[in-house]
Amino acid sequence: MQKKMTRRAALTGAGAGLLIVSPKTAFTAQANSAVSFGVIGTGGRGRYVGDFMVKTPNTRLAAICDKFPDRIDLGKTHIPGAANVPAYRDYTEVLGKADIDAVLIATPVYLHPEHFEAAVQSNKHIYCEKPAGADVAGCKRLLRAGEKANKQKTIQFGYQQRFSPEYLTAMDYLKTGRIGDMKLMMSYWVLGGTPPKPPATPLPAGPASEEEKIRTWGRWEETSGGPIVEQDCHGVDTLNWFAMDVPPVKAWGTAGRRYPLSGGDWKTDYHNIAFYYPNGLEG
């Protein structure tokens, strides 16, 4: 399952996972030319996806970017060919390069709207890590930017379930009626281990806290959106996809109580969301 459900499939599959614009072909370029791309954010996800992009046919790594030198060094080590291309600490320098066709945005979630908007304004093809943003305002900002994008450009988000053979088979069963009329869908996302201890106080304001905010964005709801936004967006996307991309008309959510663990850590037992779709389908 792990090998089948890769970002390589998302990058080379027919169509794109979550397209805001739908060009005739993905990553359009002149015939027989490679698509040049830059990696913005060389943390764990940027290095992982960047590796797949380098290994995708007809692509060429042109630049990497990260705010921190140690992350740039990791990018050079783990992304094939990255040691031989320019490295930047300011993402706008990558976007300003006319010879770069596309960008991978793999920065902290709360920065996605800003970086996405700038990439649209720079007229790039965009592969952006999920989710769109950490809050409603950020997501709306990103959507507004997407609506203004060049319609000849491809915009895709990292929802790889739409390219997994198992999920595609299930969708085929739905479309062909092999399982009858669907009434209820259920999606699970199980997180193992113990989450980090929540901070005693909110993140302090000012430049001094910016590095901590970026490096530890996954610990803070304001920068990650929380576990449902940051992780279970995969499950939510799958439900909406199986509902034939008709959005739900109503939703409600619950969560289990947080309880303490040894060592001062804590755990939330569960999160649950119910969706109601126009045709009576529930998820």
C-alpha positions as a Markdown table, in Angstrom:
| # | Residue | x | y | z |
|---|---|---|---|---|
| 1 | Met | 0.0 | 0.0 | 0.0 |
| 2 | Gln | 2.8 | 2.4 | 0.9 |
| 3 | Lys | 4.6 | 1.9 | -2.4 |
| 4 | Lys | 1.4 | 2.2 | -4.5 |
| 5 | Met | 0.1 | 5.4 | -2.9 |
| 6 | Thr | 2.9 | 7.8 | -3.8 |
| 7 | Arg | 3.1 | 11.4 | -4.9 |
| 8 | Arg | 4.8 | 10.1 | -8.0 |
| 9 | Ala | 1.4 | 8.8 | -9.1 |
| 10 | Ala | -0.2 | 12.1 | -8.3 |
| 11 | Leu | 2.3 | 14.0 | -10.4 |
| 12 | Thr | 2.1 | 11.7 | -13.4 |
| 13 | Gly | -1.5 | 10.6 | -13.2 |
| 14 | Ala | -4.2 | 11.6 | -15.6 |
| 15 | Gly | -5.7 | 14.8 | -14.2 |
| 16 | Ala | -4.8 | 16.3 | -10.9 |
| 17 | Gly | -5.9 | 15.6 | -7.3 |
| 18 | Leu | -7.6 | 18.8 | -6.4 |
| 19 | Leu | -7.5 | 21.2 | -9.3 |
| 20 | Ile | -8.5 | 24.8 | -9.0 |
| 21 | Val | -7.8 | 25.3 | -12.7 |
| 22 | Ser | -8.0 | 22.5 | -15.3 |
| 23 | Pro | -5.6 | 22.9 | -18.2 |
| 24 | Lys | -5.6 | 20.4 | -21.1 |
| 25 | Thr | -2.4 | 18.8 | -19.9 |
| 26 | Ala | -0.6 | 18.8 | -16.6 |
| 27 | Phe | 2.6 | 20.9 | -16.4 |
| 28 | Thr | 2.3 | 22.1 | -20.0 |
| 29 | Ala | 5.7 | 22.7 | -21.7 |
| 30 | Gln | 7.1 | 22.7 | -25.1 |
| 31 | Ala | 7.3 | 19.3 | -26.8 |
| 32 | Asn | 10.3 | 17.2 | -25.7 |
| 33 | Ser | 11.3 | 19.7 | -23.0 |
| 34 | Ala | 11.6 | 19.0 | -19.3 |
| 35 | Val | 9.5 | 20.9 | -16.7 |
| 36 | Ser | 11.9 | 22.9 | -14.5 |
| 37 | Phe | 10.8 | 23.2 | -10.9 |
| 38 | Gly | 11.8 | 24.6 | -7.6 |
| 39 | Val | 11.2 | 23.2 | -4.1 |
| 40 | Ile | 10.0 | 25.8 | -1.6 |
| 41 | Gly | 10.5 | 24.3 | 1.9 |
| 42 | Thr | 13.1 | 21.5 | 2.4 |
| 43 | Gly | 11.7 | 20.1 | 5.6 |
| 44 | Gly | 10.7 | 16.4 | 5.8 |
| 45 | Arg | 7.8 | 16.7 | 3.4 |
| 46 | Gly | 9.6 | 18.9 | 0.9 |
| 47 | Arg | 12.5 | 16.4 | 0.8 |
| 48 | Tyr | 10.2 | 13.4 | 0.4 |
| 49 | Val | 8.1 | 14.9 | -2.4 |
| 50 | Gly | 11.0 | 16.6 | -4.0 |
| 51 | Asp | 12.7 | 13.2 | -4.4 |
| 52 | Phe | 9.7 | 11.9 | -6.2 |
| 53 | Met | 9.5 | 14.9 | -8.5 |
| 54 | Val | 13.1 | 14.6 | -9.4 |
| 55 | Lys | 12.5 | 11.0 | -10.4 |
| 56 | Thr | 9.4 | 11.8 | -12.4 |
| 57 | Pro | 10.1 | 11.7 | -16.2 |
| 58 | Asn | 10.5 | 15.0 | -18.0 |
| 59 | Thr | 11.3 | 17.1 | -14.9 |
| 60 | Arg | 14.4 | 19.1 | -13.9 |
| 61 | Leu | 15.2 | 20.4 | -10.5 |
| 62 | Ala | 16.2 | 24.1 | -10.8 |
| 63 | Ala | 16.3 | 25.4 | -7.3 |
| 64 | Ile | 15.6 | 24.7 | -3.6 |
| 65 | Cys | 14.6 | 27.1 | -0.9 |
| 66 | Asp | 14.3 | 27.1 | 2.9 |
| 67 | Lys | 14.5 | 29.8 | 5.5 |
| 68 | Phe | 17.1 | 27.9 | 7.5 |
| 69 | Pro | 20.6 | 26.9 | 6.4 |
| 70 | Asp | 20.4 | 23.5 | 8.1 |
| 71 | Arg | 17.3 | 22.6 | 6.2 |
| 72 | Ile | 18.9 | 23.7 | 2.9 |
| 73 | Asp | 21.8 | 21.4 | 3.7 |
| 74 | Leu | 19.4 | 18.5 | 4.3 |
| 75 | Gly | 17.7 | 19.3 | 1.0 |
| 76 | Lys | 21.0 | 19.1 | -0.8 |
| 77 | Thr | 21.7 | 15.8 | 0.9 |
| 78 | His | 18.3 | 14.1 | 0.4 |
| 79 | Ile | 17.0 | 15.5 | -2.9 |
| 80 | Pro | 18.9 | 14.0 | -5.9 |
| 81 | Gly | 20.8 | 16.8 | -7.7 |
| 82 | Ala | 19.9 | 19.5 | -5.2 |
| 83 | Ala | 23.6 | 20.0 | -4.3 |
| 84 | Asn | 24.1 | 21.2 | -7.9 |
| 85 | Val | 21.4 | 23.8 | -8.2 |
| 86 | Pro | 21.0 | 27.3 | -6.6 |
| 87 | Ala | 19.7 | 27.4 | -3.0 |
| 88 | Tyr | 17.8 | 30.4 | -1.6 |
| 89 | Arg | 16.5 | 31.4 | 1.8 |
| 90 | Asp | 13.8 | 33.8 | 0.3 |
| 91 | Tyr | 11.1 | 32.0 | -1.6 |
| 92 | Thr | 10.4 | 35.1 | -3.8 |
| 93 | Glu | 13.8 | 34.5 | -5.4 |
| 94 | Val | 12.6 | 31.1 | -6.7 |
| 95 | Leu | 9.3 | 32.6 | -7.9 |
| 96 | Gly | 11.2 | 35.4 | -9.7 |
| 97 | Lys | 13.2 | 33.0 | -11.9 |
| 98 | Ala | 11.7 | 33.0 | -15.4 |
| 99 | Asp | 13.3 | 29.7 | -16.2 |
| 100 | Ile | 11.4 | 27.9 | -13.4 |
| 101 | Asp | 8.1 | 26.5 | -14.7 |
| 102 | Ala | 6.7 | 25.0 | -11.5 |
| 103 | Val | 7.1 | 25.0 | -7.8 |
| 104 | Leu | 6.5 | 22.6 | -4.9 |
| 105 | Ile | 5.2 | 24.4 | -1.9 |
| 106 | Ala | 6.0 | 22.3 | 1.2 |
| 107 | Thr | 6.1 | 25.0 | 3.9 |
| 108 | Pro | 4.2 | 25.0 | 7.2 |
| 109 | Val | 0.4 | 24.9 | 6.7 |
| 110 | Tyr | -0.2 | 28.5 | 7.9 |
| 111 | Leu | 2.1 | 29.8 | 5.2 |
| 112 | His | 0.4 | 28.0 | 2.3 |
| 113 | Pro | -2.0 | 30.9 | 1.4 |
| 114 | Glu | 0.8 | 33.5 | 1.3 |
| 115 | His | 3.2 | 31.3 | -0.7 |
| 116 | Phe | 0.4 | 30.0 | -3.0 |
| 117 | Glu | -0.8 | 33.5 | -3.8 |
| 118 | Ala | 2.7 | 34.6 | -4.6 |
| 119 | Ala | 3.2 | 31.5 | -6.9 |
| 120 | Val | 0.0 | 32.3 | -8.8 |
| 121 | Gln | 1.1 | 35.9 | -9.3 |
| 122 | Ser | 4.4 | 34.6 | -10.6 |
| 123 | Asn | 2.6 | 32.5 | -13.2 |
| 124 | Lys | 3.9 | 29.1 | -12.1 |
| 125 | His | 2.5 | 25.6 | -12.2 |
| 126 | Ile | 1.9 | 24.7 | -8.5 |
| 127 | Tyr | 2.0 | 21.5 | -6.5 |
| 128 | Cys | 1.1 | 22.5 | -3.0 |
| 129 | Glu | 1.1 | 20.3 | 0.1 |
| 130 | Lys | -2.2 | 19.8 | 1.8 |
| 131 | Pro | -4.1 | 21.4 | 3.5 |
| 132 | Ala | -4.9 | 24.8 | 1.8 |
| 133 | Gly | -4.5 | 26.7 | 5.1 |
| 134 | Ala | -4.7 | 26.5 | 8.9 |
| 135 | Asp | -7.9 | 28.5 | 9.2 |
| 136 | Val | -10.9 | 29.7 | 7.2 |
| 137 | Ala | -9.4 | 33.1 | 6.4 |
| 138 | Gly | -6.3 | 31.5 | 5.0 |
| 139 | Cys | -8.2 | 29.0 | 2.9 |
| 140 | Lys | -10.4 | 31.7 | 1.4 |
| 141 | Arg | -7.4 | 33.8 | 0.6 |
| 142 | Leu | -5.9 | 30.8 | -1.3 |
| 143 | Leu | -9.1 | 30.2 | -3.2 |
| 144 | Arg | -9.4 | 33.8 | -4.3 |
| 145 | Ala | -5.8 | 33.5 | -5.6 |
| 146 | Gly | -6.6 | 30.3 | -7.4 |
| 147 | Glu | -9.6 | 31.9 | -9.2 |
| 148 | Lys | -7.2 | 34.5 | -10.6 |
| 149 | Ala | -4.7 | 31.9 | -11.8 |
| 150 | Asn | -3.7 | 31.5 | -15.4 |
| 151 | Lys | -6.0 | 28.9 | -16.8 |
| 152 | Gln | -3.1 | 27.3 | -18.7 |
| 153 | Lys | -1.4 | 26.5 | -15.5 |
| 154 | Thr | -1.9 | 23.4 | -13.4 |
| 155 | Ile | -2.6 | 23.7 | -9.7 |
| 156 | Gln | -2.7 | 20.6 | -7.6 |
| 157 | Phe | -2.8 | 19.7 | -3.9 |
| 158 | Gly | -1.4 | 16.6 | -2.2 |
| 159 | Tyr | -4.4 | 14.4 | -1.9 |
| 160 | Gln | -2.8 | 11.2 | -3.1 |
| 161 | Gln | -5.8 | 8.9 | -2.3 |
| 162 | Arg | -7.3 | 10.0 | -5.6 |
| 163 | Phe | -4.5 | 8.2 | -7.4 |
| 164 | Ser | -4.3 | 5.0 | -5.2 |
| 165 | Pro | -5.3 | 1.8 | -7.1 |
| 166 | Glu | -7.5 | 0.7 | -4.2 |
| 167 | Tyr | -9.4 | 4.0 | -4.0 |
| 168 | Leu | -9.8 | 4.1 | -7.8 |
| 169 | Thr | -11.2 | 0.6 | -7.7 |
| 170 | Ala | -13.7 | 1.7 | -5.1 |
| 171 | Met | -14.7 | 4.7 | -7.1 |
| 172 | Asp | -15.2 | 2.5 | -10.2 |
| 173 | Tyr | -17.5 | 0.2 | -8.1 |
| 174 | Leu | -19.5 | 3.3 | -7.2 |
| 175 | Lys | -19.8 | 4.7 | -10.7 |
| 176 | Thr | -20.8 | 1.3 | -12.2 |
| 177 | Gly | -23.3 | 0.5 | -9.5 |
| 178 | Arg | -21.6 | -2.7 | -8.5 |
| 179 | Ile | -22.3 | -2.0 | -4.8 |
| 180 | Gly | -25.7 | -0.4 | -5.3 |
| 181 | Asp | -26.8 | 3.0 | -3.9 |
| 182 | Met | -24.4 | 4.2 | -1.2 |
| 183 | Lys | -26.1 | 5.5 | 1.9 |
| 184 | Leu | -23.2 | 5.8 | 4.4 |
| 185 | Met | -19.5 | 6.4 | 4.1 |
| 186 | Met | -16.9 | 6.1 | 6.9 |
| 187 | Ser | -13.3 | 7.3 | 6.9 |
| 188 | Tyr | -10.8 | 6.8 | 9.6 |
| 189 | Trp | -7.4 | 8.3 | 10.3 |
| 190 | Val | -5.5 | 6.7 | 13.2 |
| 191 | Leu | -2.6 | 8.5 | 14.7 |
| 192 | Gly | -0.2 | 6.5 | 16.8 |
| 193 | Gly | 2.0 | 7.6 | 19.6 |
| 194 | Thr | 1.6 | 10.4 | 22.1 |
| 195 | Pro | 1.2 | 14.0 | 20.9 |
| 196 | Pro | 3.7 | 16.6 | 22.1 |
| 197 | Lys | 2.7 | 18.4 | 25.3 |
| 198 | Pro | 0.7 | 21.5 | 24.5 |
| 199 | Pro | 2.5 | 24.8 | 25.3 |
| 200 | Ala | 1.6 | 26.4 | 28.6 |
| 201 | Thr | 1.2 | 29.8 | 26.9 |
| 202 | Pro | 0.5 | 31.0 | 23.3 |
| 203 | Leu | 3.3 | 31.7 | 21.0 |
| 204 | Pro | 4.9 | 35.1 | 21.8 |
| 205 | Ala | 4.7 | 37.8 | 19.1 |
| 206 | Gly | 7.7 | 39.2 | 17.4 |
| 207 | Pro | 10.6 | 38.1 | 15.2 |
| 208 | Ala | 12.3 | 36.3 | 18.0 |
| 209 | Ser | 9.6 | 33.6 | 18.0 |
| 210 | Glu | 9.4 | 33.2 | 14.2 |
| 211 | Glu | 11.9 | 30.4 | 14.0 |
| 212 | Glu | 10.2 | 28.5 | 16.8 |
| 213 | Lys | 6.9 | 29.0 | 15.0 |
| 214 | Ile | 8.1 | 27.6 | 11.7 |
| 215 | Arg | 10.1 | 24.7 | 13.1 |
| 216 | Thr | 7.3 | 23.6 | 15.5 |
| 217 | Trp | 4.3 | 24.5 | 13.5 |
| 218 | Gly | 2.7 | 21.1 | 13.9 |
| 219 | Arg | 2.4 | 21.6 | 17.6 |
| 220 | Trp | 0.2 | 24.7 | 17.4 |
| 221 | Glu | -3.4 | 24.7 | 16.3 |
| 222 | Glu | -3.0 | 28.3 | 15.0 |
| 223 | Thr | -0.2 | 27.2 | 12.6 |
| 224 | Ser | -1.4 | 23.6 | 11.7 |
| 225 | Gly | -5.1 | 23.9 | 12.0 |
| 226 | Gly | -5.2 | 20.9 | 14.4 |
| 227 | Pro | -5.3 | 17.2 | 13.6 |
| 228 | Ile | -8.5 | 17.2 | 11.6 |
| 229 | Val | -7.3 | 20.0 | 9.3 |
| 230 | Glu | -3.7 | 18.9 | 9.0 |
| 231 | Gln | -4.2 | 15.1 | 8.8 |
| 232 | Asp | -7.8 | 14.0 | 8.4 |
| 233 | Cys | -8.2 | 16.4 | 5.5 |
| 234 | His | -7.3 | 13.2 | 3.5 |
| 235 | Gly | -10.3 | 11.5 | 4.9 |
| 236 | Val | -12.6 | 14.5 | 4.3 |
| 237 | Asp | -11.4 | 14.8 | 0.7 |
| 238 | Thr | -12.1 | 11.1 | 0.1 |
| 239 | Leu | -15.6 | 11.4 | 1.4 |
| 240 | Asn | -16.3 | 14.4 | -0.8 |
| 241 | Trp | -14.8 | 12.6 | -3.7 |
| 242 | Phe | -16.9 | 9.5 | -3.2 |
| 243 | Ala | -19.9 | 11.9 | -3.0 |
| 244 | Met | -19.0 | 12.8 | -6.6 |
| 245 | Asp | -17.5 | 16.1 | -5.4 |
| 246 | Val | -20.9 | 17.5 | -4.3 |
| 247 | Pro | -20.1 | 19.4 | -1.1 |
| 248 | Pro | -22.1 | 18.6 | 2.1 |
| 249 | Val | -24.9 | 20.9 | 3.1 |
| 250 | Lys | -24.3 | 20.3 | 6.9 |
| 251 | Ala | -21.7 | 19.1 | 9.2 |
| 252 | Trp | -21.1 | 18.7 | 12.9 |
| 253 | Gly | -18.2 | 17.5 | 15.0 |
| 254 | Thr | -17.4 | 16.0 | 18.4 |
| 255 | Ala | -14.2 | 15.1 | 20.3 |
| 256 | Gly | -13.2 | 13.0 | 23.2 |
| 257 | Arg | -12.0 | 14.6 | 26.4 |
| 258 | Arg | -8.3 | 15.3 | 26.8 |
| 259 | Tyr | -6.8 | 13.2 | 29.7 |
| 260 | Pro | -3.3 | 13.3 | 31.3 |
| 261 | Leu | -0.6 | 10.7 | 30.7 |
| 262 | Ser | 2.5 | 10.1 | 32.7 |
| 263 | Gly | 5.3 | 12.6 | 32.3 |
| 264 | Gly | 2.9 | 15.5 | 31.9 |
| 265 | Asp | 1.8 | 14.7 | 28.4 |
| 266 | Trp | -1.8 | 14.4 | 27.3 |
| 267 | Lys | -4.0 | 12.7 | 24.8 |
| 268 | Thr | -7.4 | 13.3 | 23.1 |
| 269 | Asp | -9.2 | 10.0 | 22.6 |
| 270 | Tyr | -10.9 | 10.8 | 19.3 |
| 271 | His | -12.3 | 13.4 | 16.9 |
| 272 | Asn | -15.4 | 12.8 | 14.9 |
| 273 | Ile | -17.1 | 14.7 | 12.1 |
| 274 | Ala | -20.5 | 13.8 | 10.4 |
| 275 | Phe | -21.3 | 15.2 | 7.0 |
| 276 | Tyr | -24.7 | 15.4 | 5.3 |
| 277 | Tyr | -25.0 | 15.6 | 1.5 |
| 278 | Pro | -27.8 | 16.9 | -0.7 |
| 279 | Asn | -28.9 | 13.4 | -1.9 |
| 280 | Gly | -29.3 | 12.0 | 1.6 |
| 281 | Leu | -25.8 | 10.5 | 1.7 |
| 282 | Glu | -24.1 | 10.6 | 5.0 |
| 283 | Gly | -20.4 | 10.4 | 5.9 |
